[in-house]
Amino acid sequence: MAATAVSFFSCTIPKLSSSTKLNSFIFVTHFPPPFSSTSLSVATATNADKLSNVLSFRFTKSRRNPTPPVAAMIYPQNPVLSDIFANVFSGIVALSVLRFWEETAKRDLFDQKLNRKLVHISIGLVFMLCWPLFSSGYRGAILAAITPGVNIIRMLLIGSGIWKDEATVKSMSRYGDYRELLKGPLYYATTITVACAVYWRTSPIAVAAICNLCAGDGIADIVGRRFGKQKLPYNRDKSIAGSVAMATAGFVASVGFMYYFAHFGYIQESWEMVLGFLIVSLASAVVESLPISTELDDNLTVTLTSIFVGSLVF
């Protein structure tokens, strides 16, 4: 479509002489690529017999970029090869972070509960930083899901006692029981896998689910143990400080990743999305504070809440 782009409010129409023959002028004001919150097109047609002005206003909302940039890909000329390299690289990064915390657990550098929460906070967020390395579309999403998917199998093997790995058990369990890995750590790996394979980086639901699970739930436990003297009236195992910290950390991390992915063009930052993240984080903090989260597992209840509420507000 051939058009001359001009400002709608400052465009000027040249004076036409009687000898000028021009079938049409087309003025288009368009605010698109790669997203379009509002686009306005104005077409003005003029000829000898008929003069008509057609104004058409088209408002569209979009939070996703159908063709995001590939600037972060390792080898853009070959997306398949690039995805393979990205998968290997992200796996090495995630494994390195995990091994680091396993070493700190072996050396007793931190309290076991604190060490477990540091693993909880860092693994998912660091892995999500690697998402722009993958190509767009389902292939990139599925290949990215392989790394946490392998961890699901790992949790099943260690948690069932088939594979002995004391360092992993010590860094991820509350009481040093390998069977604990079949609950919280398994739900954790499943959440990240589903966020990759189903929602991926173009969805704020994936961002909210991982950020509330990793940053929110992790910070809540650390703050609650140190400053949680005032308990919740409906659950004496939870504190006001911990719940406030969870909502705050989950919200701040979500907004941070919103800007991070918007930088690559995968989602569009907006105040509406910020408000949505706030609602999801508050809902997740409330559910995490309920006794049912203690009975089941907060890694499960926080994830389900984030996905459910996120599907309503985004």
C-alpha positions in Angstrom: 0.0 0.0 0.0 1.6 3.2 -1.1 1.0 6.1 1.3 2.7 9.2 2.4 2.9 9.3 6.2 2.3 12.7 7.7 1.2 14.0 11.1 -2.6 14.2 11.3 -2.8 17.4 13.2 0.0 19.2 11.3 -0.5 18.1 7.7 -0.9 20.8 5.1 -2.6 20.5 1.7 -1.0 22.3 -1.1 -3.1 24.8 -3.2 -4.2 23.2 -6.4 -4.4 25.1 -9.7 -7.2 24.5 -12.1 -4.9 22.6 -14.4 -3.8 20.2 -11.7 -5.1 16.7 -12.3 -4.9 14.5 -9.2 -7.2 11.7 -8.6 -6.6 11.3 -4.9 -4.6 12.3 -1.9 -4.1 9.7 0.9 -3.0 10.8 4.3 -2.3 8.1 6.8 -1.5 8.5 10.4 -0.5 5.1 11.7 1.2 4.0 14.9 2.0 0.4 14.4 5.1 -1.6 14.3 5.6 -3.8 16.1 2.5 -3.1 18.2 -0.5 -0.9 17.7 -2.5 0.4 20.6 -4.3 2.9 18.4 -4.2 3.4 14.7 -5.9 6.2 12.8 -6.3 6.4 9.1 -7.7 9.3 7.2 -8.3 9.0 3.5 -9.3 12.1 1.5 -10.3 11.6 -2.1 -10.8 14.4 -4.7 -11.8 14.4 -8.3 -13.6 16.6 -10.8 -17.0 15.2 -10.2 -17.0 14.2 -6.6 -15.4 15.2 -3.4 -15.6 12.9 -0.4 -13.9 12.7 2.9 -13.7 9.4 4.6 -12.5 9.1 8.1 -12.0 5.7 9.5 -10.8 5.1 13.1 -9.5 1.7 14.0 -8.7 0.9 17.6 -6.9 -2.3 18.3 -5.3 -3.7 21.5 -2.3 -5.9 21.3 0.2 -7.1 23.9 2.0 -9.5 21.6 4.2 -9.0 18.7 3.5 -11.6 16.0 6.9 -11.2 14.5 9.3 -10.3 17.3 12.9 -9.4 16.5 15.6 -12.0 16.4 18.4 -9.8 17.6 19.0 -11.9 20.7 19.2 -15.2 18.8 22.7 -16.8 18.7 22.6 -17.7 15.0 19.6 -15.9 13.3 20.5 -17.2 9.9 19.8 -20.7 11.0 16.9 -20.8 13.6 17.1 -24.5 14.2 20.9 -24.4 14.9 20.4 -21.3 17.0 17.7 -23.0 19.1 20.0 -26.0 19.7 22.8 -23.7 20.9 20.3 -21.7 23.0 19.1 -24.9 24.6 22.6 -26.0 25.5 23.6 -22.6 26.8 20.5 -22.1 28.9 20.9 -25.7 30.3 24.5 -25.0 31.2 23.5 -21.7 32.9 20.7 -23.3 34.9 22.9 -26.3 35.9 25.8 -23.9 36.9 23.5 -22.0 39.2 22.1 -25.2 40.7 25.7 -26.6 41.2 26.7 -23.4 42.9 23.9 -23.7 45.5 24.7 -27.3 46.0 28.2 -26.4 46.8 27.1 -23.8 49.3 24.8 -26.5 50.9 27.7 -29.0 51.1 29.9 -26.4 52.8 27.1 -25.2 55.1 27.7 -21.6 54.1 24.0 -20.8 54.7 21.3 -22.3 56.8 19.7 -25.2 54.9 16.3 -23.5 54.7 17.9 -20.3 53.4 19.9 -22.1 50.9 16.8 -23.9 49.6 15.0 -20.6 49.1 18.0 -19.1 47.3 17.8 -22.0 44.9 14.1 -21.4 44.7 14.4 -17.8 43.8 17.3 -17.9 41.4 16.9 -20.9 39.1 13.6 -20.0 37.5 14.5 -16.3 37.1 17.9 -16.9 35.7 16.5 -19.4 33.2 13.8 -16.9 32.1 16.6 -14.5 31.3 17.7 -16.9 28.6 14.4 -17.0 26.8 15.2 -14.3 24.2 18.0 -16.6 22.9 15.4 -18.9 21.4 13.5 -18.4 18.1 9.9 -17.4 17.9 7.1 -19.9 17.5 6.4 -23.3 18.9 9.8 -24.8 18.2 11.6 -22.3 20.3 9.1 -22.7 23.1 9.3 -26.5 23.1 13.1 -26.5 23.0 13.2 -24.1 25.9 10.9 -26.4 27.8 13.4 -29.3 27.5 15.7 -28.0 30.2 13.0 -27.8 33.0 11.4 -30.9 31.5 14.6 -32.8 32.1 14.5 -31.5 35.7 11.1 -33.0 36.1 12.5 -36.5 35.3 15.4 -35.7 37.6 13.1 -34.9 40.5 11.1 -38.1 39.9 14.2 -40.2 39.9 15.8 -38.7 43.0 12.5 -38.3 44.8 11.6 -42.0 44.3 15.0 -43.1 45.5 16.2 -44.5 42.1 18.9 -41.9 41.8 21.0 -41.0 44.8 22.0 -37.3 44.9 22.6 -36.1 48.4 23.7 -32.6 47.3 20.5 -32.0 45.4 18.4 -33.4 48.3 20.2 -31.1 50.8 19.8 -28.0 48.6 16.2 -28.5 47.8 14.5 -30.2 50.7 13.4 -28.8 54.0 14.4 -31.7 56.2 16.8 -33.7 54.1 14.3 -36.3 53.0 14.6 -37.2 49.3 10.9 -37.8 49.1 10.3 -34.1 49.5 11.5 -33.6 45.9 8.3 -35.2 44.7 6.3 -32.2 46.0 7.7 -28.7 45.9 10.7 -29.1 43.6 8.6 -31.2 41.2 5.8 -28.6 41.1 8.5 -26.0 40.6 10.0 -27.7 37.6 6.6 -28.4 36.2 5.5 -24.8 36.4 8.5 -23.5 34.4 8.0 -26.3 31.8 4.4 -25.4 31.3 5.2 -21.7 31.2 7.6 -22.4 28.4 5.6 -24.9 26.4 2.1 -23.4 26.8 2.4 -19.7 27.4 6.0 -18.7 26.5 7.6 -15.3 26.5 4.8 -13.4 24.7 2.4 -14.1 27.5 2.3 -12.1 30.8 0.7 -15.2 32.4 4.1 -17.0 32.1 5.9 -14.0 33.6 3.4 -13.7 36.5 3.4 -17.4 37.2 7.2 -17.8 37.4 7.9 -14.4 39.2 5.3 -15.1 41.9 6.5 -18.6 42.3 10.3 -17.8 42.4 10.6 -14.3 43.6 7.4 -14.0 45.5 7.3 -17.3 47.4 11.0 -17.3 47.9 11.3 -13.9 49.4 8.1 -14.5 51.5 9.8 -17.3 53.4 13.1 -15.4 54.0 11.4 -12.3 55.2 8.8 -14.2 57.2 11.4 -16.1 59.2 13.3 -13.0 60.1 10.6 -10.3 60.6 7.4 -12.3 60.8 6.6 -11.9 64.5 3.1 -10.7 63.8 1.2 -13.7 62.6 -1.9 -13.8 60.4 -5.1 -14.4 62.5 -6.3 -17.2 60.2 -3.0 -19.0 59.8 -0.5 -18.8 62.7 2.2 -20.4 60.4 2.2 -17.3 58.2 3.1 -13.7 59.0 2.0 -10.3 57.8 5.5 -9.4 56.9 5.9 -12.6 54.8 2.7 -12.0 52.9 3.5 -8.4 52.1 7.0 -9.4 51.0 5.6 -12.0 48.7 3.1 -9.7 47.0 5.8 -7.0 46.7 8.6 -9.2 45.3 6.3 -11.1 42.9 5.0 -7.8 41.6 8.3 -6.1 41.2 9.9 -9.1 39.5 6.9 -9.3 37.1 7.2 -5.7 36.1 10.9 -6.0 35.7 10.5 -8.9 33.3 7.7 -7.1 31.5 10.3 -4.4 30.6 12.9 -7.0 29.9 10.8 -8.8 27.3 9.4 -5.6 25.9 12.9 -4.5 25.1 13.1 -7.5 22.7 9.6 -6.8 21.4 7.9 -9.9 22.8 5.3 -8.0 24.8 4.2 -4.4 25.1 4.6 -2.7 28.4 1.5 -0.8 29.6 -0.1 0.4 32.8 -2.9 -2.0 32.3 -0.4 -4.9 32.4 1.3 -3.4 35.5 -2.1 -3.4 37.2 -2.7 -6.9 36.1 0.6 -8.0 37.6 -0.4 -6.3 40.8 -3.7 -8.1 41.0 -2.1 -11.5 40.3 0.6 -10.9 42.9 -1.9 -9.9 45.5 -4.1 -12.9 44.8 -1.1 -15.3 44.9 0.0 -13.8 48.3 -3.5 -14.3 49.7 -3.8 -17.9 48.6 -0.2 -18.6 49.8 -1.2 -17.4 53.2 -4.2 -19.8 53.5 -3.8 -23.0 55.5 -4.6 -25.1 52.4 -1.4 -23.9 50.8 0.5 -25.5 53.8 -1.5 -28.7 53.5 -1.0 -29.1 49.7 2.1 -27.2 48.7 2.5 -23.4 48.0 4.5 -24.2 44.9 1.3 -25.7 43.5 -1.3 -23.3 44.9 0.7 -20.2 43.9 1.2 -21.4 40.4 -2.5 -22.4 39.9 -3.6 -19.0 41.3 -1.2 -17.1 39.1 -2.4 -18.9 36.0 -6.1 -18.7 36.8 -6.1 -15.0 37.8 -3.7 -14.1 35.0 -6.1 -15.7 32.5 -8.8 -13.4 33.8 -6.9 -10.1 33.8 -4.6 -10.4 30.8 
